[in-house]
Amino acid sequence: MKTLNICILNIIFFLSISCENDSSFTIDNTFSSLEISTGEIYPEFNKEIKDYYITSLNTINEIKVKLNGFESSKTIYINNIKVISPITKIKLNIGEDIIIKYNSLEGEEIKYTIHYIPEDLPKMNLITKNNPTNGYILINLFQLSTININENNYIAILNNDGFPVYYKKTSNQIINFKYFLTTDNKKRFSYNDHTLGKVIVLDENFNEINQLSLLPYNNHGYYSTDNHDFIYLNDHHYILPAYYTRENVDMSSYDGSNSVNLDEFLFQEIVNNEVIFEWDTANHPELLSATDPIYYNQYATAPKVDYFHFNSIAIDPINHNFIISARHTNQIYKIDRTNGNIIWRFGGNNDDFNLTGNQIISHPHHATILNNGHLLLFDNGVTKSPQESRIVEYELNEANLTANLVYEYKDIGRYSDIMGSAQKLDNGNYFIGWGGNITSQINANKSDITEIDTNGNIVLDISFRNPPNAFTYSYRALKYNIIF
């Protein structure tokens, strides 16, 4: 009898364990839909579709995965973590997919995958990595093509292996992805959305916190924000650029038409939603004669003329005046932050520094003043012979208006007629975004991002893969030592 009782107990124990192990086979583990905190999944969730992509994802912050229709009786795993509530927090490794698994009523394993890398995100090629500076690389990725047009654009943060640790996808035209540590020590990211005509500001978790455009002021209304640049000092203090059209301007004194529409550049410094400073090219008619000769004849032949073509704005860290780069005048301008006067012009046909020979610049981009007072910029070299692009650093004597070229870097034969950036890192290395050239396949196939040490040795070289009949570019590439 004792033996029989033991056998019965063993059978009961075995059945209870079996039922417990098979509970997922007898409970409907399905859920109605899913949401990811960092972006929208696509296609829309359907129980029959097992593979998905997402508009934005990152490995920097914690991610929340929400299963709608989840109940505690269900047995579901997300990246091998058992789900215990509708929202599960996970931290992805670089390149790791989000995988949701459970067993169906029939005992079949069901798996849904949200892929880390979208199919149309341009791929990176790591060419050289030799002890580069620590930090993250901010880029925006878009394609230029007359045949195969990809309507999707990306902002992305790369690590030193060229792998995206964060990305965001949009069909809007977006460029100029930047990072700011604000005056009150907050991390902020921004990008210029040309489709919306606004600057989009993100917090340290990449949540959108603001959309900014210029304010009515001085007898004009709202202006859309231009997409070339932006300065963010804190959540209540920023500098926004814009273009507007001045119509029916008499240009006969410049051998032009007596009715020309001009693209004028304007920027505002805004504090607490009020304009405290505004600067407008229309108030400086002398700039009309500064445009490069290759555009000068447009005053007579074109219905609309972009004679200035702003592409960067910075603040001099020493005296806090503004530094403006204008591609079509071949000039960098220092503008008094109090009265708006042009303090000096660097380059171009009325250059205050009398540049000669190799000092001369053409169609510059991304001009900044370094902490030591030097001027750093990307020189596209459009009207120079040979046409070569480079980064250049000048020691300036602003009292005597002299400039000494103290550094240049170029890759023989490399020419980018559009875009480009130059940055000097804290350890003295230079970080270069090479911009683009849509007429040269040779240049398009070169690297897009390069970091060099003080001796000119390449310590990091990354290229973007070009699909057939298209060129992949980033307007700028900027590196920041961000601590998340």
C-alpha angles and dihedrals in degrees: 000000000000090000091049092052091051090051091050091049091049091051092050091048092048092049092048092051091046091050091049092050092046096045090107088059093057098042124072101241096182123121129205101233143335137229132197117208095221100053151335120291120227138238096036111264115277122168090227094055113079104179125065141167131208135222095226134015139159143183093207100077135035114272126218118216114194122198110198112211094027119149128186091245091065122095109217131151129206111196088339092307113124111237112235101166137020091267120056121186117214137171113217125216116227108286094005116142124221107247123189117192138178140147121257124227087265092054095254117142110241117200130185119190126200101194119226095217120048116227093242098045104116111249124237128227116208104213102168133010116171112154099310122186115281114256148081128284120225117205141156117220125211137148129234115204141142092206114029108035116189107203093196122091131187141205111204143175114218130197122220090275090062092249120137113244088177135018140168125197127208139160089222122099104259133170142152103058107192142172126220132187099205128224088258092050100257124142113237134174126196142181133183115244107202092184092058095033090229142106112243115215122201130192126229090280092051093251113147110248103166148012113206134198134160121282132234108269142149095015097314131103132227117320127203114243116255114238101228103084149346139189122213118190098166140326091286101035127060145133120237128190127208144176125219134172122249106201134215098007115175107237097168091115086063092049088260139118122296090233115046129155110224129201104228126195123222135170135189134205107213127194122180090348093305128110110241097170135018129181124191130186089215087071090059107059090171087076090070090073093048097069116116114267090243087068099033096089089058088080086073102031110032127072089214127028129200095198098161109031105190116211109165143025127189139164120242103239092211104051100006097234121141125267115204128188119206117188100197096050093044087230144127115207132203109207125195108243092212107046103012095239118151103246095189144346119222114201131349131084097311097038115170092205097055094228115198138185115342091003092072117104132203128203095344128200137197103011117188137168113232124221089262091056095256120139116235124187146152110251110204092190096213098158098030126102116261096026103235132150124222145156116248135192123198131193105221130207100196094182094057094026095234129140131201119198102226100169142014133170127191139156107231110253095008111132128178112181093185137041126352141150140215126201134175113213126215093259092053097260119134122230118204133194104195098207116208152291116197094184098058123063089187093059092040090058094054122094118290099203126039133175118193131185125232090276093054095254115147110242097168130023124173131172133193117232114244118219118220113294093000139090124219117214145166117214089220137356116211130179125211133179094227120176110208 
